[in-house]
């Protein structure tokens, strides 16, 4: 196989991962806007997000005839259930972190520690090993992401309980890492649409009893908020994860997690535009360091694999 033939699928997968990162970068400002418009809890928002994604995924699967060639197996059931559990945990942890500590702190901890967890889990599950240069560049990318989302006094002013929010954000990072690794394992067993339909159905079933116990007040949600909820469920969740899983078919999990570090770049820019959060010179420095590090990391990764 020629070098160009190797690069083509890898490049396409990289583009898909980057596109999913852009979509997910809009989640923070969307959820923050929802909290301003409604009294919905993090649990309810997480439930609605995955629940709205399920019919969109089922419709797309039927129209594209994804179920016709699908074979239900034991490994698929186990991995899909684990992915659904990780999805449910991620929704609750991330949105609770935003509610308790604000977008900046939640992004700093959840987004910047997740690649480390992915690298550790991928080394155990897939035997993926990072060369020393890649490890150093990952560290530089994490520093850039941290500087990018840093806001002086964010821990005191952005949320009501920053330490509690930090704990939720760590839970979100571990859940996301589990989700990424399991998604990679599911890639050869089924199409992204089928895998996500199963996983998000499991997540909905897991979240629904908890949300009912907490109390769901959907009748009080204004129409403007419903527009944000539909966007959150259909675009950032259904479309975002389909694109991400498709990209994982040709992109190693560790590499994909590093690429998604560009997500906070989108999140911070949108927070500045729509939420009035200022970008400091330190944030701009972090943005530059992040972009350069991720780009250099991509070059090193491809070179190590002869791509």
Backbone as CSV, one residue per row, in Angstrom:
resi,resn,N_x,N_y,N_z,CA_x,CA_y,CA_z,C_x,C_y,C_z
1,UNK,0.857,-1.205,0.000,0.000,0.000,0.000,0.886,1.246,0.000
2,UNK,0.526,2.231,-0.810,1.345,3.432,-0.931,1.170,4.334,0.280
3,UNK,2.122,5.248,0.462,2.051,6.194,1.571,0.813,7.068,1.445
4,UNK,0.488,7.504,0.242,-0.700,8.344,0.050,-1.957,7.601,0.421
5,UNK,-1.992,6.280,0.167,-3.173,5.498,0.521,-3.334,5.396,2.022
6,UNK,-2.191,5.372,2.741,-2.261,5.332,4.194,-2.711,6.664,4.742
7,UNK,-2.225,7.729,4.150,-2.541,9.058,4.654,-3.993,9.442,4.426
8,UNK,-4.571,8.976,3.345,-5.920,9.410,3.002,-6.939,9.097,4.080
9,UNK,-7.063,7.793,4.531,-8.042,7.522,5.563,-7.703,8.183,6.886
10,UNK,-6.393,8.223,7.234,-5.997,8.879,8.474,-6.375,10.353,8.441
11,UNK,-6.136,11.031,7.322,-6.452,12.449,7.213,-7.955,12.676,7.310
12,UNK,-8.743,11.802,6.693,-10.196,11.932,6.757,-10.681,11.732,8.185
13,UNK,-10.123,10.743,8.873,-10.495,10.516,10.261,-10.141,11.697,11.146
14,UNK,-8.973,12.289,10.894,-8.546,13.463,11.658,-9.517,14.620,11.456
15,UNK,-9.929,14.842,10.231,-10.882,15.920,9.942,-12.204,15.690,10.662
16,UNK,-12.647,14.442,10.711,-13.894,14.129,11.407,-13.763,14.380,12.908
17,UNK,-12.636,13.989,13.482,-12.412,14.229,14.909,-12.395,15.726,15.206
18,UNK,-11.741,16.496,14.346,-11.687,17.953,14.532,-13.073,18.577,14.424
19,UNK,-13.884,18.089,13.484,-15.239,18.609,13.328,-16.073,18.318,14.567
20,UNK,-15.922,17.113,15.124,-16.653,16.785,16.348,-16.198,17.680,17.501
21,UNK,-14.909,18.009,17.545,-14.397,18.894,18.592,-15.021,20.277,18.493
22,UNK,-15.223,20.761,17.269,-15.870,22.059,17.069,-17.310,22.020,17.581
23,UNK,-18.030,20.955,17.243,-19.413,20.824,17.700,-19.472,20.765,19.226
24,UNK,-18.600,19.976,19.836,-18.604,19.861,21.292,-18.151,21.143,21.965
25,UNK,-17.385,21.953,21.256,-16.966,23.223,21.833,-18.118,24.179,22.081
26,UNK,-19.257,23.916,21.442,-20.437,24.769,21.639,-21.298,24.313,22.813
27,UNK,-20.963,23.167,23.416,-21.793,22.631,24.497,-21.771,23.531,25.725
28,UNK,-20.589,24.005,26.114,-20.479,24.804,27.333,-21.339,26.049,27.317
29,UNK,-21.252,26.821,26.246,-22.033,28.056,26.171,-23.530,27.743,26.039
30,UNK,-23.868,26.625,25.395,-25.269,26.239,25.275,-25.852,25.879,26.635
31,UNK,-25.122,25.072,27.403,-25.596,24.673,28.725,-25.656,25.875,29.670
32,UNK,-24.651,26.743,29.605,-24.658,27.945,30.441,-25.865,28.820,30.109
33,UNK,-26.214,28.920,28.836,-27.393,29.690,28.429,-28.672,29.034,28.931
34,UNK,-28.701,27.715,28.921,-29.870,26.993,29.435,-30.081,27.282,30.921
35,UNK,-28.999,27.297,31.677,-29.115,27.573,33.106,-29.597,28.993,33.376
36,UNK,-29.346,29.897,32.453,-29.828,31.271,32.604,-31.311,31.388,32.281
37,UNK,-31.800,30.506,31.413,-33.194,30.570,30.970,-34.129,29.701,31.793
38,UNK,-33.601,28.652,32.411,-34.444,27.679,33.102,-33.853,27.310,34.456
39,UNK,-34.632,26.525,35.196,-34.171,25.972,36.463,-33.868,24.484,36.337
40,UNK,-33.642,24.027,35.111,-33.358,22.620,34.887,-32.067,22.212,35.582
41,UNK,-32.078,21.030,36.174,-30.882,20.519,36.842,-29.934,19.897,35.828
42,UNK,-28.710,19.644,36.269,-27.730,18.999,35.393,-28.205,17.616,34.961
43,UNK,-28.856,16.904,35.872,-29.357,15.570,35.564,-30.418,15.610,34.477
44,UNK,-31.334,16.574,34.584,-32.401,16.695,33.586,-31.846,17.092,32.223
45,UNK,-30.904,18.015,32.207,-30.291,18.431,30.945,-29.570,17.256,30.292
46,UNK,-28.843,16.483,31.095,-28.153,15.314,30.561,-29.118,14.295,29.992
47,UNK,-30.237,14.077,30.686,-31.254,13.144,30.203,-31.853,13.611,28.882
48,UNK,-32.249,14.867,28.823,-32.880,15.395,27.614,-31.905,15.343,26.444
49,UNK,-30.639,15.597,26.719,-29.634,15.598,25.650,-29.557,14.227,24.969
50,UNK,-29.411,13.162,25.748,-29.291,11.835,25.141,-30.632,11.324,24.633
51,UNK,-31.719,11.709,25.322,-33.046,11.246,24.900,-33.429,11.826,23.543
52,UNK,-33.110,13.085,23.302,-33.412,13.705,22.009,-32.508,13.159,20.908
53,UNK,-31.339,12.679,21.289,-30.424,12.130,20.285,-30.906,10.779,19.765
54,UNK,-31.596,9.995,20.608,-31.997,8.637,20.224,-32.912,8.611,18.999
55,UNK,-34.032,9.361,18.977,-34.884,9.313,17.774,-34.174,9.800,16.516
56,UNK,-33.286,10.773,16.656,-32.527,11.246,15.502,-31.617,10.141,14.975
57,UNK,-30.991,9.400,15.876,-30.103,8.304,15.478,-30.879,7.140,14.877
58,UNK,-32.034,6.827,15.462,-32.859,5.739,14.929,-33.342,6.079,13.524
59,UNK,-33.803,7.305,13.335,-34.275,7.734,12.019,-33.168,7.635,10.976
60,UNK,-31.989,8.136,11.323,-30.860,8.072,10.387,-30.467,6.619,10.104
61,UNK,-30.503,5.760,11.126,-30.142,4.355,10.943,-31.116,3.648,10.008
62,UNK,-32.402,3.959,10.151,-33.421,3.335,9.291,-33.287,3.829,7.859
63,UNK,-33.138,5.137,7.700,-33.033,5.701,6.353,-31.789,5.190,5.622
64,UNK,-30.712,4.984,6.355,-29.463,4.525,5.750,-29.318,3.003,5.817
65,UNK,-30.359,2.314,6.322,-30.396,0.848,6.367,-29.209,0.254,7.137
66,UNK,-28.919,0.869,8.249,-27.785,0.406,9.048,-28.089,-0.879,9.815
67,UNK,-29.377,-1.110,10.126,-29.736,-2.282,10.915,-29.765,-3.561,10.078
68,UNK,-29.832,-3.453,8.769,-29.963,-4.633,7.912,-28.729,-5.514,7.944
69,UNK,-27.570,-4.912,8.044,-26.323,-5.679,8.045,-25.741,-5.870,9.445
70,UNK,-26.457,-5.390,10.460,-25.947,-5.468,11.829,-26.235,-6.836,12.438
71,UNK,-25.245,-7.390,13.147,-25.400,-8.666,13.843,-25.177,-8.443,15.334
72,UNK,-26.181,-8.787,16.119,-26.101,-8.612,17.571,-25.231,-9.711,18.180
73,UNK,-24.184,-9.305,18.886,-23.259,-10.259,19.500,-23.071,-9.914,20.978
74,UNK,-22.523,-10.881,21.715,-22.263,-10.649,23.127,-21.305,-9.500,23.389
75,UNK,-20.164,-9.463,22.675,-19.249,-8.335,22.884,-19.894,-6.976,22.607
76,UNK,-20.744,-6.915,21.562,-21.399,-5.650,21.258,-22.306,-5.229,22.406
77,UNK,-23.086,-6.169,22.940,-24.011,-5.844,24.034,-23.240,-5.319,25.243
78,UNK,-22.154,-6.002,25.595,-21.379,-5.574,26.750,-20.738,-4.210,26.567
79,UNK,-20.137,-3.987,25.396,-19.470,-2.709,25.136,-20.482,-1.571,25.008
80,UNK,-21.624,-1.838,24.373,-22.650,-0.806,24.225,-23.219,-0.414,25.586
81,UNK,-23.391,-1.408,26.472,-23.884,-1.116,27.821,-22.878,-0.269,28.591
82,UNK,-21.589,-0.616,28.471,-20.548,0.158,29.147,-20.472,1.573,28.581
83,UNK,-20.614,1.694,27.264,-20.601,3.013,26.638,-21.798,3.840,27.088
84,UNK,-22.960,3.193,27.234,-24.141,3.898,27.721,-23.958,4.380,29.146
85,UNK,-23.344,3.546,29.986,-23.076,3.943,31.372,-22.114,5.126,31.419
86,UNK,-21.053,5.071,30.607,-20.087,6.172,30.562,-20.737,7.446,30.030
87,UNK,-21.627,7.293,29.046,-22.328,8.454,28.490,-23.201,9.121,29.534
88,UNK,-23.956,8.310,30.270,-24.827,8.856,31.318,-24.015,9.577,32.378
89,UNK,-22.911,8.958,32.796,-22.065,9.574,33.819,-21.450,10.874,33.317
90,UNK,-21.048,10.899,32.048,-20.428,12.098,31.488,-21.403,13.272,31.453
91,UNK,-22.655,13.000,31.033,-23.639,14.071,30.964,-23.842,14.714,32.330
92,UNK,-24.054,13.875,33.332,-24.323,14.381,34.672,-23.121,15.122,35.236
93,UNK,-21.947,14.524,35.115,-20.747,15.117,35.706,-20.377,16.444,35.044
94,UNK,-20.426,16.490,33.697,-20.029,17.711,32.996,-20.969,18.870,33.299
95,UNK,-22.279,18.619,33.218,-23.230,19.698,33.429,-23.264,20.140,34.887
96,UNK,-23.053,19.204,35.801,-22.970,19.579,37.208,-21.727,20.424,37.463
97,UNK,-20.626,20.102,36.787,-19.400,20.883,36.935,-19.602,22.312,36.443
98,UNK,-20.285,22.460,35.312,-20.565,23.800,34.780,-21.455,24.573,35.740
99,UNK,-22.440,23.887,36.313,-23.373,24.548,37.224,-22.699,24.967,38.527
100,UNK,-21.806,24.120,39.037,-21.189,24.390,40.330,-19.953,25.279,40.245
101,UNK,-19.185,25.156,39.146,-17.907,25.864,39.079,-17.771,26.804,37.892
102,UNK,-18.734,26.802,36.966,-18.650,27.668,35.801,-17.978,26.979,34.621
103,UNK,-18.139,27.586,33.439,-17.627,26.995,32.211,-16.100,26.891,32.229
104,UNK,-15.415,27.938,32.701,-13.955,27.969,32.644,-13.322,26.857,33.471
105,UNK,-13.749,26.729,34.726,-13.176,25.710,35.604,-13.536,24.317,35.111
106,UNK,-14.774,24.134,34.686,-15.203,22.827,34.177,-14.384,22.426,32.957
107,UNK,-14.163,23.384,32.050,-13.374,23.095,30.852,-11.926,22.814,31.209
108,UNK,-11.370,23.595,32.147,-9.966,23.431,32.553,-9.698,22.019,33.040
109,UNK,-10.565,21.513,33.900,-10.326,20.206,34.515,-10.791,19.065,33.623
110,UNK,-12.038,19.144,33.151,-12.605,18.033,32.375,-11.899,17.844,31.038
111,UNK,-11.713,18.933,30.300,-11.144,18.818,28.961,-9.646,18.580,28.983
112,UNK,-8.965,19.098,29.984,-7.501,19.022,29.985,-6.950,17.783,30.673
113,UNK,-7.754,17.091,31.458,-7.280,15.855,32.078,-7.761,14.615,31.332
114,UNK,-8.798,14.752,30.513,-9.334,13.596,29.788,-8.294,12.910,28.890
115,UNK,-7.475,13.659,28.101,-6.484,12.976,27.249,-5.490,12.124,28.031
116,UNK,-5.187,12.532,29.263,-4.272,11.747,30.081,-4.906,10.399,30.428
117,UNK,-6.178,10.443,30.824,-6.899,9.206,31.121,-6.996,8.331,29.873
118,UNK,-7.264,8.949,28.729,-7.367,8.179,27.482,-6.039,7.504,27.154
119,UNK,-4.950,8.237,27.319,-3.631,7.672,27.034,-3.337,6.480,27.938
120,UNK,-3.703,6.595,29.209,-3.471,5.500,30.157,-4.320,4.285,29.797
121,UNK,-5.612,4.507,29.570,-6.513,3.399,29.243,-6.148,2.758,27.904
122,UNK,-5.768,3.581,26.924,-5.404,3.057,25.605,-4.135,2.221,25.672
123,UNK,-3.213,2.613,26.543,-1.985,1.827,26.704,-2.309,0.450,27.264
124,UNK,-3.299,0.381,28.146,-3.678,-0.896,28.748,-4.509,-1.740,27.779
125,UNK,-5.504,-1.118,27.129,-6.452,-1.868,26.305,-5.912,-2.152,24.910
126,UNK,-5.362,-1.124,24.265,-4.944,-1.264,22.859,-3.424,-1.351,22.678
127,UNK,-2.693,-1.288,23.776,-1.230,-1.300,23.716,-0.681,-0.136,22.917
128,UNK,-1.393,0.988,22.944,-0.908,2.188,22.267,0.178,2.834,23.121
129,UNK,1.298,3.103,22.516,2.416,3.699,23.249,2.780,5.039,22.622
130,UNK,3.004,6.026,23.483,3.415,7.342,23.012,4.928,7.465,23.046
131,UNK,5.558,7.894,21.933,7.004,8.181,21.975,7.249,9.388,22.878
132,UNK,8.488,9.542,23.322,8.816,10.599,24.281,8.433,11.976,23.751
133,UNK,8.724,12.242,22.476,8.384,13.555,21.906,6.887,13.797,21.954
134,UNK,6.101,12.747,21.707,4.655,12.896,21.745,4.174,13.181,23.166
135,UNK,4.813,12.540,24.160,4.446,12.794,25.562,4.720,14.251,25.929
136,UNK,5.876,14.760,25.511,6.223,16.154,25.792,5.260,17.110,25.104
137,UNK,4.874,16.790,23.868,3.939,17.639,23.139,2.541,17.566,23.737
138,UNK,2.169,16.397,24.246,0.885,16.284,24.946,0.885,17.175,26.175
139,UNK,2.001,17.165,26.915,2.107,18.051,28.076,2.013,19.515,27.686
140,UNK,2.659,19.887,26.578,2.590,21.275,26.106,1.168,21.634,25.689
141,UNK,0.477,20.698,25.036,-0.908,20.949,24.624,-1.812,21.127,25.835
142,UNK,-1.590,20.308,26.875,-2.386,20.441,28.099,-2.128,21.788,28.775
143,UNK,-0.866,22.217,28.784,-0.547,23.538,29.349,-1.219,24.644,28.545
144,UNK,-1.186,24.498,27.219,-1.847,25.492,26.379,-3.334,25.546,26.626
145,UNK,-3.958,24.382,26.769,-5.397,24.344,27.032,-5.713,24.969,28.390
146,UNK,-4.853,24.700,29.385,-5.063,25.277,30.718,-4.967,26.799,30.681
147,UNK,-3.952,27.312,29.974,-3.810,28.764,29.858,-4.967,29.372,29.068
148,UNK,-5.459,28.623,28.096,-6.542,29.117,27.254,-7.806,29.380,28.048
149,UNK,-8.156,28.468,28.950,-9.418,28.605,29.682,-9.243,29.308,31.026
150,UNK,-7.993,29.673,31.368,-7.750,30.301,32.664,-8.383,31.688,32.735
151,UNK,-9.083,31.917,33.837,-9.650,33.227,34.122,-9.346,33.572,35.578
152,UNK,-8.686,34.706,35.848,-8.376,35.079,37.232,-9.649,35.161,38.074
153,UNK,-9.625,34.485,39.202,-10.788,34.524,40.085,-11.936,33.657,39.636
154,UNK,-11.716,32.812,38.620,-12.816,31.988,38.119,-13.345,31.057,39.188
155,UNK,-12.445,30.501,39.986,-12.883,29.556,41.009,-13.736,30.224,42.076
156,UNK,-13.539,31.550,42.262,-14.329,32.236,43.287,-15.619,32.833,42.744
157,UNK,-15.618,33.210,41.457,-16.761,33.960,40.940,-17.627,33.211,39.960
158,UNK,-17.083,32.231,39.260,-17.849,31.596,38.191,-18.884,30.627,38.696
159,UNK,-18.678,30.011,39.857,-19.620,29.018,40.349,-19.875,29.194,41.827
160,UNK,-20.862,28.450,42.327,-21.222,28.564,43.741,-20.328,27.700,44.620
161,UNK,-19.930,26.521,44.126,-19.078,25.602,44.894,-17.973,25.056,43.992
162,UNK,-16.888,25.786,43.859,-15.835,25.406,42.902,-15.187,24.060,43.189
163,UNK,-14.993,23.704,44.460,-14.360,22.428,44.775,-15.269,21.260,44.399
164,UNK,-16.555,21.418,44.658,-17.513,20.387,44.251,-17.548,20.278,42.729
165,UNK,-17.514,21.439,42.062,-17.498,21.451,40.601,-16.258,20.788,40.042
166,UNK,-15.113,20.991,40.715,-13.870,20.369,40.273,-13.967,18.841,40.365
167,UNK,-14.590,18.350,41.423,-14.769,16.908,41.576,-15.659,16.351,40.470
168,UNK,-16.742,17.065,40.167,-17.625,16.647,39.069,-16.865,16.646,37.738
169,UNK,-16.016,17.648,37.543,-15.253,17.742,36.289,-14.276,16.576,36.135
170,UNK,-13.657,16.149,37.233,-12.777,14.984,37.179,-13.566,13.730,36.817
171,UNK,-14.778,13.622,37.353,-15.641,12.508,36.990,-16.004,12.539,35.516
172,UNK,-16.223,13.734,34.986,-16.526,13.881,33.557,-15.338,13.457,32.704
173,UNK,-14.129,13.812,33.138,-12.929,13.451,32.381,-12.751,11.943,32.306
174,UNK,-12.918,11.262,33.430,-12.774,9.805,33.451,-13.884,9.139,32.629
175,UNK,-15.101,9.677,32.721,-16.213,9.132,31.936,-15.962,9.301,30.446
176,UNK,-15.461,10.470,30.069,-15.161,10.721,28.656,-14.063,9.787,28.153
177,UNK,-13.041,9.570,28.963,-11.959,8.669,28.575,-12.479,7.252,28.362
178,UNK,-13.334,6.799,29.260,-13.945,5.472,29.118,-14.782,5.408,27.852
179,UNK,-15.555,6.461,27.613,-16.393,6.531,26.410,-15.552,6.449,25.135
180,UNK,-14.436,7.150,25.117,-13.565,7.161,23.933,-12.958,5.796,23.663
181,UNK,-12.436,5.172,24.704,-11.798,3.870,24.544,-12.813,2.803,24.137
182,UNK,-13.985,2.820,24.757,-15.021,1.842,24.403,-15.512,2.085,22.976
183,UNK,-15.629,3.333,22.573,-16.046,3.657,21.205,-15.068,3.084,20.191
184,UNK,-13.791,3.183,20.513,-12.754,2.629,19.646,-12.913,1.107,19.531
185,UNK,-13.233,0.447,20.647,-13.415,-1.003,20.641,-14.674,-1.412,19.879
186,UNK,-15.689,-0.548,19.884,-16.943,-0.844,19.195,-16.854,-0.628,17.682
187,UNK,-15.891,0.153,17.243,-15.807,0.552,15.834,-15.881,-0.614,14.852
188,UNK,-15.156,-1.723,15.087,-15.231,-2.816,14.102,-16.477,-3.691,14.239
189,UNK,-17.273,-3.492,15.278,-18.423,-4.366,15.521,-19.720,-3.847,14.917
190,UNK,-19.828,-2.550,14.717,-21.071,-1.971,14.190,-20.798,-0.574,13.676
191,UNK,-21.731,-0.043,12.898,-21.606,1.324,12.402,-21.784,2.300,13.556
192,UNK,-21.266,3.523,13.419,-21.436,4.511,14.486,-22.901,4.758,14.841
193,UNK,-23.787,4.769,13.853,-25.203,5.013,14.117,-25.789,3.933,15.010
194,UNK,-25.501,2.680,14.711,-26.038,1.570,15.503,-25.448,1.582,16.913
195,UNK,-24.145,1.775,17.010,-23.486,1.792,18.323,-24.044,2.903,19.205
196,UNK,-24.209,4.076,18.637,-24.691,5.213,19.415,-26.164,5.071,19.761
197,UNK,-26.956,4.503,18.869,-28.363,4.267,19.180,-28.486,3.373,20.405
198,UNK,-27.700,2.301,20.443,-27.728,1.382,21.581,-27.214,2.059,22.851
199,UNK,-26.075,2.741,22.739,-25.457,3.354,23.920,-26.323,4.466,24.501
200,UNK,-26.866,5.325,23.659,-27.687,6.428,24.155,-29.031,5.942,24.677
201,UNK,-29.533,4.827,24.143,-30.758,4.230,24.696,-30.493,3.744,26.115
202,UNK,-29.343,3.095,26.309,-28.960,2.648,27.647,-28.804,3.843,28.586
203,UNK,-28.153,4.894,28.111,-27.953,6.088,28.934,-29.289,6.721,29.322
204,UNK,-30.235,6.756,28.381,-31.560,7.324,28.676,-32.261,6.518,29.752
205,UNK,-32.202,5.184,29.636,-32.838,4.313,30.639,-32.196,4.511,32.010
206,UNK,-30.905,4.701,32.055,-30.205,4.895,33.326,-30.526,6.246,33.958
207,UNK,-30.641,7.279,33.128,-30.857,8.627,33.653,-32.311,8.914,34.010
208,UNK,-33.252,8.262,33.323,-34.666,8.575,33.507,-35.145,8.374,34.945
209,UNK,-34.888,7.234,35.589,-35.365,7.071,36.979,-34.784,8.115,37.928
210,UNK,-33.520,8.465,37.727,-32.893,9.470,38.586,-33.540,10.833,38.390
211,UNK,-33.836,11.168,37.134,-34.450,12.459,36.843,-35.881,12.507,37.379
212,UNK,-36.612,11.401,37.266,-37.980,11.349,37.791,-37.989,11.485,39.311
213,UNK,-37.019,10.869,39.949,-36.921,10.980,41.403,-36.608,12.403,41.825
214,UNK,-35.774,13.070,41.024,-35.420,14.459,41.327,-36.563,15.406,41.032
215,UNK,-37.365,15.042,40.014,-38.485,15.887,39.619,-38.190,16.651,38.348
216,UNK,-38.933,16.352,37.289,-38.742,17.014,35.998,-39.867,18.020,35.781
217,UNK,-39.519,19.253,35.497,-40.523,20.306,35.280,-40.381,20.857,33.871
218,UNK,-40.708,20.017,32.886,-40.524,20.418,31.496,-41.571,21.423,31.037
219,UNK,-42.718,21.452,31.676,-43.777,22.361,31.252,-43.376,23.822,31.442
220,UNK,-42.464,24.073,32.367,-42.044,25.446,32.637,-40.887,25.896,31.747
221,UNK,-40.427,25.023,30.860,-39.299,25.368,29.987,-39.787,26.234,28.826
222,UNK,-39.235,27.438,28.629,-39.665,28.300,27.523,-39.242,27.744,26.172
223,UNK,-39.912,28.211,25.106,-39.618,27.711,23.765,-38.181,28.001,23.351
224,UNK,-37.654,29.138,23.781,-36.270,29.457,23.429,-35.305,28.438,24.018
225,UNK,-35.616,27.953,25.202,-34.771,26.946,25.824,-34.901,25.602,25.106
226,UNK,-36.096,25.307,24.604,-36.287,24.054,23.859,-35.442,24.045,22.584
227,UNK,-35.295,25.200,21.976,-34.431,25.285,20.807,-32.998,24.909,21.154
228,UNK,-32.522,25.383,22.311,-31.178,25.040,22.758,-31.074,23.550,23.095
229,UNK,-32.125,22.986,23.695,-32.116,21.571,24.044,-32.075,20.685,22.800
230,UNK,-32.853,21.065,21.784,-32.850,20.300,20.537,-31.477,20.380,19.878
231,UNK,-30.887,21.565,19.877,-29.543,21.718,19.326,-28.549,20.846,20.096
232,UNK,-28.676,20.845,21.418,-27.775,20.071,22.265,-27.902,18.572,21.988
233,UNK,-29.144,18.107,21.789,-29.361,16.681,21.594,-29.085,16.193,20.184
234,UNK,-29.556,16.943,19.200,-29.466,16.473,17.820,-28.121,16.812,17.180
235,UNK,-27.655,18.036,17.378,-26.442,18.488,16.687,-25.169,18.099,17.453
236,UNK,-25.048,18.590,18.697,-23.802,18.331,19.424,-23.677,16.883,19.885
237,UNK,-24.804,16.211,20.088,-24.752,14.843,20.601,-24.868,13.811,19.486
238,UNK,-26.012,13.767,18.800,-26.207,12.762,17.756,-25.177,12.930,16.631
239,UNK,-25.151,14.119,16.028,-24.220,14.354,14.925,-22.775,14.336,15.406
240,UNK,-22.511,14.989,16.533,-21.145,15.075,17.038,-20.530,13.715,17.308
241,UNK,-21.292,12.836,17.949,-20.743,11.522,18.292,-20.688,10.585,17.097
242,UNK,-21.620,10.712,16.155,-21.529,9.908,14.933,-20.248,10.245,14.181
243,UNK,-19.976,11.518,14.044,-18.760,11.961,13.361,-17.515,11.484,14.118
244,UNK,-17.563,11.586,15.449,-16.422,11.177,16.269,-16.150,9.678,16.136
245,UNK,-17.195,8.847,16.230,-17.001,7.408,16.109,-16.533,7.019,14.715
246,UNK,-17.039,7.723,13.706,-16.570,7.434,12.349,-15.083,7.754,12.222
247,UNK,-14.656,8.844,12.850,-13.249,9.202,12.817,-12.379,8.221,13.581
248,UNK,-12.923,7.624,14.654,-12.162,6.671,15.449,-11.849,5.385,14.693
249,UNK,-12.558,5.135,13.602,-12.285,3.921,12.828,-10.879,3.934,12.236
250,UNK,-10.363,5.112,11.958,-9.023,5.220,11.371,-8.078,6.067,12.218
251,UNK,-8.515,6.441,13.422,-7.697,7.290,14.282,-7.549,6.636,15.654
252,UNK,-6.334,6.376,16.118,-6.134,5.796,17.449,-6.754,6.664,18.538
253,UNK,-7.214,6.030,19.624,-7.936,6.742,20.675,-7.107,7.854,21.303
254,UNK,-5.821,7.569,21.567,-4.959,8.583,22.183,-4.802,9.797,21.276
255,UNK,-4.562,9.538,20.007,-4.420,10.615,19.031,-5.707,11.438,18.961
256,UNK,-6.853,10.762,18.933,-8.147,11.451,18.857,-8.368,12.342,20.076
257,UNK,-7.997,11.852,21.256,-8.201,12.641,22.475,-7.362,13.914,22.468
258,UNK,-6.178,13.840,21.873,-5.330,15.036,21.767,-5.951,16.038,20.794
259,UNK,-6.481,15.535,19.689,-7.124,16.424,18.714,-8.311,17.154,19.324
260,UNK,-9.059,16.475,20.193,-10.234,17.112,20.791,-9.861,18.167,21.824
261,UNK,-8.557,18.315,22.111,-8.141,19.420,22.974,-8.428,20.770,22.328
262,UNK,-8.692,20.772,21.013,-9.067,22.018,20.351,-10.489,22.438,20.727
263,UNK,-11.223,21.537,21.379,-12.579,21.868,21.824,-12.626,23.101,22.724
264,UNK,-11.735,23.226,23.734,-11.797,24.434,24.570,-11.504,25.719,23.811
265,UNK,-10.767,25.633,22.702,-10.527,26.834,21.900,-11.856,27.386,21.391
266,UNK,-12.695,26.492,20.876,-14.028,26.895,20.418,-14.867,27.364,21.592
267,UNK,-14.798,26.631,22.712,-15.618,26.964,23.886,-15.288,28.346,24.434
268,UNK,-14.000,28.657,24.517,-13.583,29.946,25.078,-13.963,31.105,24.151
269,UNK,-13.788,30.911,22.853,-14.158,31.955,21.898,-15.655,32.246,21.980
270,UNK,-16.476,31.197,22.034,-17.920,31.380,22.119,-18.331,31.994,23.454
271,UNK,-17.643,31.602,24.520,-17.936,32.197,25.827,-17.638,33.691,25.821
272,UNK,-16.591,34.083,25.105,-16.279,35.502,25.001,-17.304,36.261,24.193
273,UNK,-17.809,35.640,23.122,-18.776,36.305,22.240,-20.159,36.379,22.875
274,UNK,-20.637,35.264,23.444,-22.021,35.189,23.906,-22.195,35.399,25.405
275,UNK,-21.161,35.112,26.199,-21.285,35.253,27.647,-20.485,36.425,28.209
276,UNK,-19.761,37.103,27.339,-19.022,38.289,27.777,-17.744,37.995,28.535
277,UNK,-17.222,36.761,28.460,-15.975,36.442,29.130,-14.791,36.990,28.323
278,UNK,-13.904,37.728,28.996,-12.799,38.384,28.310,-11.660,37.405,28.033
279,UNK,-11.020,37.597,26.872,-9.819,36.839,26.538,-8.596,37.671,26.927
280,UNK,-7.802,37.168,27.857,-6.612,37.852,28.323,-5.414,37.484,27.451
281,UNK,-4.333,38.254,27.510,-3.125,37.884,26.762,-2.641,36.469,27.082
282,UNK,-2.821,36.058,28.348,-2.441,34.706,28.745,-3.290,33.663,28.008
283,UNK,-4.581,33.974,27.801,-5.448,33.059,27.063,-5.012,32.932,25.613
284,UNK,-4.616,34.057,25.027,-4.155,34.032,23.637,-2.851,33.242,23.505
285,UNK,-1.972,33.394,24.499,-0.738,32.617,24.514,-1.054,31.121,24.583
286,UNK,-2.022,30.780,25.434,-2.427,29.388,25.558,-3.013,28.844,24.265
287,UNK,-3.796,29.671,23.583,-4.387,29.244,22.314,-3.299,28.931,21.291
288,UNK,-2.287,29.810,21.218,-1.187,29.579,20.290,-0.400,28.329,20.640
289,UNK,-0.110,28.152,21.926,0.634,26.970,22.368,-0.158,25.696,22.079
290,UNK,-1.467,25.751,22.295,-2.322,24.581,22.057,-2.321,24.188,20.579
291,UNK,-2.545,25.165,19.708,-2.612,24.881,18.273,-1.285,24.340,17.754
292,UNK,-0.179,24.975,18.151,1.140,24.530,17.692,1.454,23.126,18.216
293,UNK,1.138,22.877,19.486,1.442,21.580,20.090,0.636,20.463,19.441
294,UNK,-0.658,20.707,19.221,-1.496,19.683,18.591,-1.025,19.416,17.158
295,UNK,-0.681,20.488,16.435,-0.181,20.312,15.076,1.122,19.534,15.030
296,UNK,2.025,19.843,15.942,3.317,19.159,15.995,3.130,17.715,16.460
297,UNK,2.210,17.530,17.427,1.901,16.182,17.899,1.401,15.316,16.742
298,UNK,0.534,15.884,15.903,0.007,15.152,14.748,1.127,14.734,13.809
299,UNK,2.080,15.637,13.580,3.208,15.329,12.694,4.069,14.216,13.269
300,UNK,4.351,14.292,14.565,5.176,13.268,15.216,4.475,11.920,15.192
301,UNK,3.164,11.940,15.487,2.389,10.694,15.514,2.414,10.003,14.144
302,UNK,2.159,10.776,13.102,2.147,10.204,11.750,3.527,9.695,11.340
303,UNK,4.564,10.433,11.728,5.922,10.029,11.381,6.298,8.723,12.058
304,UNK,5.879,8.566,13.336,6.213,7.351,14.070,5.554,6.132,13.455
305,UNK,4.395,6.340,12.801,3.650,5.227,12.198,3.872,5.121,10.703
306,UNK,4.825,5.922,10.192,5.151,5.833,8.774,4.074,6.327,7.855
307,UNK,3.155,7.233,8.390,2.050,7.746,7.570,2.476,8.965,6.812
